[in-house]
Amino acid sequence: MPTHGKILIVDDISSHLLLLQAILHDEGYETEITDDPKTVIDILLKNKFHVVLLDIMMPDMDGFQVLEMLKKNNQTSRVPIIIISAKTDSWSIKNAMDLGAFDYLTKPLNIQDVKNKVKSAMIESIL
């Protein structure tokens, strides 16, 4: 069965990675997961991903730093990045959008929102 696209999921909590992976596999997406934010740029440079789901609160390097790094790199700057975070404050959401995030989802996740926003990001990625 052909996939609908390839998604990188970045979160330091394995249960979050597995939940997102299960939701997206059910929708026909191919996924790769990592719990190490420092590896994201290398992973994206080695493989073509259509969308990245990125947590904010992680050790060593937070999602804002990863987002900023990806948007500054010519090879990764066009990949739509959806932030997924327990941070629901307006500063975090505004900061993520200002740094170039495609969208922002809050935890606990609404599965239908995940599906809808990933689909929108996929369309953006293909255009």
Chimera marker file (.cmm) of the C-alpha trace (Angstrom):
<marker_set name="trace">
<marker id="1" x="0.000" y="0.000" z="0.000" r="1" g="1" b="0" radius="0.5"/>
<marker id="2" x="1.474" y="3.378" z="-0.962" r="1" g="1" b="0" radius="0.5"/>
<marker id="3" x="1.900" y="5.864" z="1.847" r="1" g="1" b="0" radius="0.5"/>
<marker id="4" x="0.360" y="9.312" z="1.948" r="1" g="1" b="0" radius="0.5"/>
<marker id="5" x="3.684" y="10.848" z="2.945" r="1" g="1" b="0" radius="0.5"/>
<marker id="6" x="6.520" y="10.593" z="5.432" r="1" g="1" b="0" radius="0.5"/>
<marker id="7" x="6.428" y="12.202" z="8.879" r="1" g="1" b="0" radius="0.5"/>
<marker id="8" x="9.157" y="12.646" z="11.492" r="1" g="1" b="0" radius="0.5"/>
<marker id="9" x="7.876" y="12.652" z="15.085" r="1" g="1" b="0" radius="0.5"/>
<marker id="10" x="10.118" y="14.234" z="17.749" r="1" g="1" b="0" radius="0.5"/>
<marker id="11" x="9.267" y="13.839" z="21.444" r="1" g="1" b="0" radius="0.5"/>
<marker id="12" x="11.287" y="12.754" z="24.484" r="1" g="1" b="0" radius="0.5"/>
<marker id="13" x="8.400" y="10.683" z="25.892" r="1" g="1" b="0" radius="0.5"/>
<marker id="14" x="8.069" y="7.282" z="24.222" r="1" g="1" b="0" radius="0.5"/>
<marker id="15" x="4.340" y="6.900" z="24.927" r="1" g="1" b="0" radius="0.5"/>
<marker id="16" x="3.685" y="10.156" z="23.008" r="1" g="1" b="0" radius="0.5"/>
<marker id="17" x="5.831" y="8.921" z="20.099" r="1" g="1" b="0" radius="0.5"/>
<marker id="18" x="3.988" y="5.594" z="19.963" r="1" g="1" b="0" radius="0.5"/>
<marker id="19" x="0.533" y="7.196" z="20.184" r="1" g="1" b="0" radius="0.5"/>
<marker id="20" x="1.272" y="9.626" z="17.344" r="1" g="1" b="0" radius="0.5"/>
<marker id="21" x="2.862" y="6.866" z="15.299" r="1" g="1" b="0" radius="0.5"/>
<marker id="22" x="-0.244" y="4.670" z="15.714" r="1" g="1" b="0" radius="0.5"/>
<marker id="23" x="-2.633" y="7.503" z="14.764" r="1" g="1" b="0" radius="0.5"/>
<marker id="24" x="-0.612" y="8.395" z="11.662" r="1" g="1" b="0" radius="0.5"/>
<marker id="25" x="-0.063" y="4.781" z="10.536" r="1" g="1" b="0" radius="0.5"/>
<marker id="26" x="-3.844" y="4.305" z="10.645" r="1" g="1" b="0" radius="0.5"/>
<marker id="27" x="-4.106" y="7.268" z="8.263" r="1" g="1" b="0" radius="0.5"/>
<marker id="28" x="-1.612" y="5.696" z="5.846" r="1" g="1" b="0" radius="0.5"/>
<marker id="29" x="1.487" y="7.747" z="6.668" r="1" g="1" b="0" radius="0.5"/>
<marker id="30" x="5.004" y="6.413" z="6.958" r="1" g="1" b="0" radius="0.5"/>
<marker id="31" x="6.634" y="7.621" z="10.196" r="1" g="1" b="0" radius="0.5"/>
<marker id="32" x="10.004" y="7.772" z="11.826" r="1" g="1" b="0" radius="0.5"/>
<marker id="33" x="10.444" y="8.649" z="15.500" r="1" g="1" b="0" radius="0.5"/>
<marker id="34" x="13.241" y="10.140" z="17.559" r="1" g="1" b="0" radius="0.5"/>
<marker id="35" x="13.498" y="11.140" z="21.205" r="1" g="1" b="0" radius="0.5"/>
<marker id="36" x="16.691" y="13.144" z="20.625" r="1" g="1" b="0" radius="0.5"/>
<marker id="37" x="16.132" y="16.687" z="19.365" r="1" g="1" b="0" radius="0.5"/>
<marker id="38" x="19.814" y="17.031" z="18.478" r="1" g="1" b="0" radius="0.5"/>
<marker id="39" x="19.451" y="14.414" z="15.716" r="1" g="1" b="0" radius="0.5"/>
<marker id="40" x="16.540" y="16.081" z="13.899" r="1" g="1" b="0" radius="0.5"/>
<marker id="41" x="18.547" y="18.135" z="11.409" r="1" g="1" b="0" radius="0.5"/>
<marker id="42" x="20.695" y="15.113" z="10.445" r="1" g="1" b="0" radius="0.5"/>
<marker id="43" x="17.629" y="12.909" z="10.006" r="1" g="1" b="0" radius="0.5"/>
<marker id="44" x="15.976" y="15.517" z="7.764" r="1" g="1" b="0" radius="0.5"/>
<marker id="45" x="19.114" y="15.998" z="5.682" r="1" g="1" b="0" radius="0.5"/>
<marker id="46" x="19.439" y="12.238" z="5.067" r="1" g="1" b="0" radius="0.5"/>
<marker id="47" x="15.776" y="11.491" z="4.254" r="1" g="1" b="0" radius="0.5"/>
<marker id="48" x="12.877" y="13.332" z="2.676" r="1" g="1" b="0" radius="0.5"/>
<marker id="49" x="10.115" y="14.047" z="5.158" r="1" g="1" b="0" radius="0.5"/>
<marker id="50" x="6.932" y="15.872" z="4.257" r="1" g="1" b="0" radius="0.5"/>
<marker id="51" x="6.007" y="16.979" z="7.798" r="1" g="1" b="0" radius="0.5"/>
<marker id="52" x="7.643" y="17.143" z="11.250" r="1" g="1" b="0" radius="0.5"/>
<marker id="53" x="5.712" y="16.846" z="14.523" r="1" g="1" b="0" radius="0.5"/>
<marker id="54" x="7.818" y="18.510" z="17.194" r="1" g="1" b="0" radius="0.5"/>
<marker id="55" x="7.467" y="18.641" z="20.979" r="1" g="1" b="0" radius="0.5"/>
<marker id="56" x="8.672" y="21.793" z="22.781" r="1" g="1" b="0" radius="0.5"/>
<marker id="57" x="9.698" y="20.609" z="26.240" r="1" g="1" b="0" radius="0.5"/>
<marker id="58" x="12.666" y="18.259" z="25.791" r="1" g="1" b="0" radius="0.5"/>
<marker id="59" x="16.017" y="17.924" z="27.552" r="1" g="1" b="0" radius="0.5"/>
<marker id="60" x="19.238" y="19.365" z="26.067" r="1" g="1" b="0" radius="0.5"/>
<marker id="61" x="17.497" y="21.254" z="23.277" r="1" g="1" b="0" radius="0.5"/>
<marker id="62" x="13.907" y="22.493" z="23.267" r="1" g="1" b="0" radius="0.5"/>
<marker id="63" x="11.518" y="22.480" z="20.323" r="1" g="1" b="0" radius="0.5"/>
<marker id="64" x="11.896" y="26.226" z="19.788" r="1" g="1" b="0" radius="0.5"/>
<marker id="65" x="15.643" y="25.775" z="19.227" r="1" g="1" b="0" radius="0.5"/>
<marker id="66" x="15.046" y="22.861" z="16.850" r="1" g="1" b="0" radius="0.5"/>
<marker id="67" x="12.402" y="24.837" z="14.940" r="1" g="1" b="0" radius="0.5"/>
<marker id="68" x="14.698" y="27.841" z="14.600" r="1" g="1" b="0" radius="0.5"/>
<marker id="69" x="17.562" y="25.647" z="13.394" r="1" g="1" b="0" radius="0.5"/>
<marker id="70" x="15.375" y="23.908" z="10.796" r="1" g="1" b="0" radius="0.5"/>
<marker id="71" x="13.984" y="27.167" z="9.447" r="1" g="1" b="0" radius="0.5"/>
<marker id="72" x="17.490" y="28.664" z="9.064" r="1" g="1" b="0" radius="0.5"/>
<marker id="73" x="18.756" y="25.684" z="7.031" r="1" g="1" b="0" radius="0.5"/>
<marker id="74" x="18.048" y="25.994" z="3.285" r="1" g="1" b="0" radius="0.5"/>
<marker id="75" x="17.513" y="22.237" z="2.933" r="1" g="1" b="0" radius="0.5"/>
<marker id="76" x="14.960" y="21.956" z="5.747" r="1" g="1" b="0" radius="0.5"/>
<marker id="77" x="13.332" y="25.399" z="5.820" r="1" g="1" b="0" radius="0.5"/>
<marker id="78" x="10.326" y="24.433" z="3.675" r="1" g="1" b="0" radius="0.5"/>
<marker id="79" x="9.304" y="21.338" z="5.648" r="1" g="1" b="0" radius="0.5"/>
<marker id="80" x="6.048" y="22.129" z="7.526" r="1" g="1" b="0" radius="0.5"/>
<marker id="81" x="6.539" y="21.745" z="11.278" r="1" g="1" b="0" radius="0.5"/>
<marker id="82" x="3.630" y="21.165" z="13.620" r="1" g="1" b="0" radius="0.5"/>
<marker id="83" x="4.398" y="21.869" z="17.253" r="1" g="1" b="0" radius="0.5"/>
<marker id="84" x="2.789" y="19.476" z="19.724" r="1" g="1" b="0" radius="0.5"/>
<marker id="85" x="3.062" y="20.684" z="23.293" r="1" g="1" b="0" radius="0.5"/>
<marker id="86" x="1.494" y="20.777" z="26.731" r="1" g="1" b="0" radius="0.5"/>
<marker id="87" x="2.355" y="24.497" z="26.722" r="1" g="1" b="0" radius="0.5"/>
<marker id="88" x="-0.913" y="26.287" z="26.050" r="1" g="1" b="0" radius="0.5"/>
<marker id="89" x="0.146" y="29.843" z="26.925" r="1" g="1" b="0" radius="0.5"/>
<marker id="90" x="-0.152" y="32.496" z="24.237" r="1" g="1" b="0" radius="0.5"/>
<marker id="91" x="3.588" y="33.348" z="24.309" r="1" g="1" b="0" radius="0.5"/>
<marker id="92" x="4.585" y="29.773" z="23.433" r="1" g="1" b="0" radius="0.5"/>
<marker id="93" x="2.050" y="29.573" z="20.610" r="1" g="1" b="0" radius="0.5"/>
<marker id="94" x="3.001" y="33.005" z="19.228" r="1" g="1" b="0" radius="0.5"/>
<marker id="95" x="6.716" y="32.249" z="19.532" r="1" g="1" b="0" radius="0.5"/>
<marker id="96" x="6.333" y="28.961" z="17.640" r="1" g="1" b="0" radius="0.5"/>
<marker id="97" x="4.361" y="30.644" z="14.854" r="1" g="1" b="0" radius="0.5"/>
<marker id="98" x="6.819" y="33.556" z="14.685" r="1" g="1" b="0" radius="0.5"/>
<marker id="99" x="9.687" y="31.063" z="14.335" r="1" g="1" b="0" radius="0.5"/>
<marker id="100" x="7.937" y="29.506" z="11.354" r="1" g="1" b="0" radius="0.5"/>
<marker id="101" x="5.808" y="26.647" z="12.683" r="1" g="1" b="0" radius="0.5"/>
<marker id="102" x="3.065" y="25.529" z="10.309" r="1" g="1" b="0" radius="0.5"/>
<marker id="103" x="0.644" y="24.879" z="13.172" r="1" g="1" b="0" radius="0.5"/>
<marker id="104" x="0.383" y="24.223" z="16.915" r="1" g="1" b="0" radius="0.5"/>
<marker id="105" x="-1.413" y="21.382" z="18.696" r="1" g="1" b="0" radius="0.5"/>
<marker id="106" x="-1.844" y="21.194" z="22.451" r="1" g="1" b="0" radius="0.5"/>
<marker id="107" x="-1.660" y="18.118" z="24.686" r="1" g="1" b="0" radius="0.5"/>
<marker id="108" x="-3.694" y="16.203" z="25.595" r="1" g="1" b="0" radius="0.5"/>
<marker id="109" x="-4.149" y="15.584" z="21.889" r="1" g="1" b="0" radius="0.5"/>
<marker id="110" x="-7.421" y="15.626" z="20.021" r="1" g="1" b="0" radius="0.5"/>
<marker id="111" x="-6.913" y="12.813" z="17.499" r="1" g="1" b="0" radius="0.5"/>
<marker id="112" x="-9.126" y="14.422" z="14.854" r="1" g="1" b="0" radius="0.5"/>
<marker id="113" x="-7.148" y="17.680" z="15.157" r="1" g="1" b="0" radius="0.5"/>
<marker id="114" x="-3.912" y="15.735" z="14.660" r="1" g="1" b="0" radius="0.5"/>
<marker id="115" x="-5.301" y="14.107" z="11.505" r="1" g="1" b="0" radius="0.5"/>
<marker id="116" x="-6.667" y="17.398" z="10.109" r="1" g="1" b="0" radius="0.5"/>
<marker id="117" x="-3.535" y="19.453" z="10.757" r="1" g="1" b="0" radius="0.5"/>
<marker id="118" x="-1.200" y="16.767" z="9.394" r="1" g="1" b="0" radius="0.5"/>
<marker id="119" x="-3.339" y="16.551" z="6.255" r="1" g="1" b="0" radius="0.5"/>
<marker id="120" x="-3.151" y="20.351" z="5.810" r="1" g="1" b="0" radius="0.5"/>
<marker id="121" x="0.611" y="20.306" z="6.350" r="1" g="1" b="0" radius="0.5"/>
<marker id="122" x="0.966" y="17.442" z="3.845" r="1" g="1" b="0" radius="0.5"/>
<marker id="123" x="-0.861" y="19.505" z="1.212" r="1" g="1" b="0" radius="0.5"/>
<marker id="124" x="1.418" y="22.474" z="1.981" r="1" g="1" b="0" radius="0.5"/>
<marker id="125" x="4.485" y="20.243" z="1.694" r="1" g="1" b="0" radius="0.5"/>
<marker id="126" x="3.506" y="18.967" z="-1.745" r="1" g="1" b="0" radius="0.5"/>
<marker id="127" x="2.748" y="22.439" z="-3.172" r="1" g="1" b="0" radius="0.5"/>
<link id1="1" id2="2" r="1" g="1" b="0" radius="0.2"/>
<link id1="2" id2="3" r="1" g="1" b="0" radius="0.2"/>
<link id1="3" id2="4" r="1" g="1" b="0" radius="0.2"/>
<link id1="4" id2="5" r="1" g="1" b="0" radius="0.2"/>
<link id1="5" id2="6" r="1" g="1" b="0" radius="0.2"/>
<link id1="6" id2="7" r="1" g="1" b="0" radius="0.2"/>
<link id1="7" id2="8" r="1" g="1" b="0" radius="0.2"/>
<link id1="8" id2="9" r="1" g="1" b="0" radius="0.2"/>
<link id1="9" id2="10" r="1" g="1" b="0" radius="0.2"/>
<link id1="10" id2="11" r="1" g="1" b="0" radius="0.2"/>
<link id1="11" id2="12" r="1" g="1" b="0" radius="0.2"/>
<link id1="12" id2="13" r="1" g="1" b="0" radius="0.2"/>
<link id1="13" id2="14" r="1" g="1" b="0" radius="0.2"/>
<link id1="14" id2="15" r="1" g="1" b="0" radius="0.2"/>
<link id1="15" id2="16" r="1" g="1" b="0" radius="0.2"/>
<link id1="16" id2="17" r="1" g="1" b="0" radius="0.2"/>
<link id1="17" id2="18" r="1" g="1" b="0" radius="0.2"/>
<link id1="18" id2="19" r="1" g="1" b="0" radius="0.2"/>
<link id1="19" id2="20" r="1" g="1" b="0" radius="0.2"/>
<link id1="20" id2="21" r="1" g="1" b="0" radius="0.2"/>
<link id1="21" id2="22" r="1" g="1" b="0" radius="0.2"/>
<link id1="22" id2="23" r="1" g="1" b="0" radius="0.2"/>
<link id1="23" id2="24" r="1" g="1" b="0" radius="0.2"/>
<link id1="24" id2="25" r="1" g="1" b="0" radius="0.2"/>
<link id1="25" id2="26" r="1" g="1" b="0" radius="0.2"/>
<link id1="26" id2="27" r="1" g="1" b="0" radius="0.2"/>
<link id1="27" id2="28" r="1" g="1" b="0" radius="0.2"/>
<link id1="28" id2="29" r="1" g="1" b="0" radius="0.2"/>
<link id1="29" id2="30" r="1" g="1" b="0" radius="0.2"/>
<link id1="30" id2="31" r="1" g="1" b="0" radius="0.2"/>
<link id1="31" id2="32" r="1" g="1" b="0" radius="0.2"/>
<link id1="32" id2="33" r="1" g="1" b="0" radius="0.2"/>
<link id1="33" id2="34" r="1" g="1" b="0" radius="0.2"/>
<link id1="34" id2="35" r="1" g="1" b="0" radius="0.2"/>
<link id1="35" id2="36" r="1" g="1" b="0" radius="0.2"/>
<link id1="36" id2="37" r="1" g="1" b="0" radius="0.2"/>
<link id1="37" id2="38" r="1" g="1" b="0" radius="0.2"/>
<link id1="38" id2="39" r="1" g="1" b="0" radius="0.2"/>
<link id1="39" id2="40" r="1" g="1" b="0" radius="0.2"/>
<link id1="40" id2="41" r="1" g="1" b="0" radius="0.2"/>
<link id1="41" id2="42" r="1" g="1" b="0" radius="0.2"/>
<link id1="42" id2="43" r="1" g="1" b="0" radius="0.2"/>
<link id1="43" id2="44" r="1" g="1" b="0" radius="0.2"/>
<link id1="44" id2="45" r="1" g="1" b="0" radius="0.2"/>
<link id1="45" id2="46" r="1" g="1" b="0" radius="0.2"/>
<link id1="46" id2="47" r="1" g="1" b="0" radius="0.2"/>
<link id1="47" id2="48" r="1" g="1" b="0" radius="0.2"/>
<link id1="48" id2="49" r="1" g="1" b="0" radius="0.2"/>
<link id1="49" id2="50" r="1" g="1" b="0" radius="0.2"/>
<link id1="50" id2="51" r="1" g="1" b="0" radius="0.2"/>
<link id1="51" id2="52" r="1" g="1" b="0" radius="0.2"/>
<link id1="52" id2="53" r="1" g="1" b="0" radius="0.2"/>
<link id1="53" id2="54" r="1" g="1" b="0" radius="0.2"/>
<link id1="54" id2="55" r="1" g="1" b="0" radius="0.2"/>
<link id1="55" id2="56" r="1" g="1" b="0" radius="0.2"/>
<link id1="56" id2="57" r="1" g="1" b="0" radius="0.2"/>
<link id1="57" id2="58" r="1" g="1" b="0" radius="0.2"/>
<link id1="58" id2="59" r="1" g="1" b="0" radius="0.2"/>
<link id1="59" id2="60" r="1" g="1" b="0" radius="0.2"/>
<link id1="60" id2="61" r="1" g="1" b="0" radius="0.2"/>
<link id1="61" id2="62" r="1" g="1" b="0" radius="0.2"/>
<link id1="62" id2="63" r="1" g="1" b="0" radius="0.2"/>
<link id1="63" id2="64" r="1" g="1" b="0" radius="0.2"/>
<link id1="64" id2="65" r="1" g="1" b="0" radius="0.2"/>
<link id1="65" id2="66" r="1" g="1" b="0" radius="0.2"/>
<link id1="66" id2="67" r="1" g="1" b="0" radius="0.2"/>
<link id1="67" id2="68" r="1" g="1" b="0" radius="0.2"/>
<link id1="68" id2="69" r="1" g="1" b="0" radius="0.2"/>
<link id1="69" id2="70" r="1" g="1" b="0" radius="0.2"/>
<link id1="70" id2="71" r="1" g="1" b="0" radius="0.2"/>
<link id1="71" id2="72" r="1" g="1" b="0" radius="0.2"/>
<link id1="72" id2="73" r="1" g="1" b="0" radius="0.2"/>
<link id1="73" id2="74" r="1" g="1" b="0" radius="0.2"/>
<link id1="74" id2="75" r="1" g="1" b="0" radius="0.2"/>
<link id1="75" id2="76" r="1" g="1" b="0" radius="0.2"/>
<link id1="76" id2="77" r="1" g="1" b="0" radius="0.2"/>
<link id1="77" id2="78" r="1" g="1" b="0" radius="0.2"/>
<link id1="78" id2="79" r="1" g="1" b="0" radius="0.2"/>
<link id1="79" id2="80" r="1" g="1" b="0" radius="0.2"/>
<link id1="80" id2="81" r="1" g="1" b="0" radius="0.2"/>
<link id1="81" id2="82" r="1" g="1" b="0" radius="0.2"/>
<link id1="82" id2="83" r="1" g="1" b="0" radius="0.2"/>
<link id1="83" id2="84" r="1" g="1" b="0" radius="0.2"/>
<link id1="84" id2="85" r="1" g="1" b="0" radius="0.2"/>
<link id1="85" id2="86" r="1" g="1" b="0" radius="0.2"/>
<link id1="86" id2="87" r="1" g="1" b="0" radius="0.2"/>
<link id1="87" id2="88" r="1" g="1" b="0" radius="0.2"/>
<link id1="88" id2="89" r="1" g="1" b="0" radius="0.2"/>
<link id1="89" id2="90" r="1" g="1" b="0" radius="0.2"/>
<link id1="90" id2="91" r="1" g="1" b="0" radius="0.2"/>
<link id1="91" id2="92" r="1" g="1" b="0" radius="0.2"/>
<link id1="92" id2="93" r="1" g="1" b="0" radius="0.2"/>
<link id1="93" id2="94" r="1" g="1" b="0" radius="0.2"/>
<link id1="94" id2="95" r="1" g="1" b="0" radius="0.2"/>
<link id1="95" id2="96" r="1" g="1" b="0" radius="0.2"/>
<link id1="96" id2="97" r="1" g="1" b="0" radius="0.2"/>
<link id1="97" id2="98" r="1" g="1" b="0" radius="0.2"/>
<link id1="98" id2="99" r="1" g="1" b="0" radius="0.2"/>
<link id1="99" id2="100" r="1" g="1" b="0" radius="0.2"/>
<link id1="100" id2="101" r="1" g="1" b="0" radius="0.2"/>
<link id1="101" id2="102" r="1" g="1" b="0" radius="0.2"/>
<link id1="102" id2="103" r="1" g="1" b="0" radius="0.2"/>
<link id1="103" id2="104" r="1" g="1" b="0" radius="0.2"/>
<link id1="104" id2="105" r="1" g="1" b="0" radius="0.2"/>
<link id1="105" id2="106" r="1" g="1" b="0" radius="0.2"/>
<link id1="106" id2="107" r="1" g="1" b="0" radius="0.2"/>
<link id1="107" id2="108" r="1" g="1" b="0" radius="0.2"/>
<link id1="108" id2="109" r="1" g="1" b="0" radius="0.2"/>
<link id1="109" id2="110" r="1" g="1" b="0" radius="0.2"/>
<link id1="110" id2="111" r="1" g="1" b="0" radius="0.2"/>
<link id1="111" id2="112" r="1" g="1" b="0" radius="0.2"/>
<link id1="112" id2="113" r="1" g="1" b="0" radius="0.2"/>
<link id1="113" id2="114" r="1" g="1" b="0" radius="0.2"/>
<link id1="114" id2="115" r="1" g="1" b="0" radius="0.2"/>
<link id1="115" id2="116" r="1" g="1" b="0" radius="0.2"/>
<link id1="116" id2="117" r="1" g="1" b="0" radius="0.2"/>
<link id1="117" id2="118" r="1" g="1" b="0" radius="0.2"/>
<link id1="118" id2="119" r="1" g="1" b="0" radius="0.2"/>
<link id1="119" id2="120" r="1" g="1" b="0" radius="0.2"/>
<link id1="120" id2="121" r="1" g="1" b="0" radius="0.2"/>
<link id1="121" id2="122" r="1" g="1" b="0" radius="0.2"/>
<link id1="122" id2="123" r="1" g="1" b="0" radius="0.2"/>
<link id1="123" id2="124" r="1" g="1" b="0" radius="0.2"/>
<link id1="124" id2="125" r="1" g="1" b="0" radius="0.2"/>
<link id1="125" id2="126" r="1" g="1" b="0" radius="0.2"/>
<link id1="126" id2="127" r="1" g="1" b="0" radius="0.2"/>
</marker_set>
